[in-house]
């Protein structure tokens, strides 16, 4: 499995678990954008679609914050859902919340149910950019489980998680579930 890291507004720096996982892992990519501080949905979607068009192996998205919204927007628009084997969605923000950065253009929360790959949405009790109830609503729209990891804010560098070992174990569980699904007899082709 190839891990694709989708960071949020401002990007994820060295103190962020997402960046630390990326630096310590093999077979990974970091989706880059020309403007991290003034994100435009169409530009970010184009970056994601361009990346996925070039991949042949299964991709597991590891998204944080606005990266989650980018993934769900892509999911609503794409005809290529088979490109993604799974999604690990952390700290999904409510882009309509007045506390969320105002420079976000054309990003939107899920409003309709979407067919999704094996995935998990992870939230906290006190995320300033999206309530646990909002995360629950988004997880229901994707028909995937929600895990609340307690009062750790936006699950970022300021949360004091360091390398976030618990999160790594949750990602490993998701990957094991994906591998189990893809290796099941009904998913095997006969030549």
Secondary structure by P-SEA (a helix, b strand, c coil): cbbbbbbcccccccccaaaaaaaaccccccccccccccccaaaaaaaaaaaaaacccbbbbbccaaaaaaaaaaaaccccccccccccccccccccccccccccccccccccccccccbbbbbccccccccaaaaaaaaaaacbbbbbcccccccccccccccaaaaaaaaaaaaaaaaaaaacccccccc
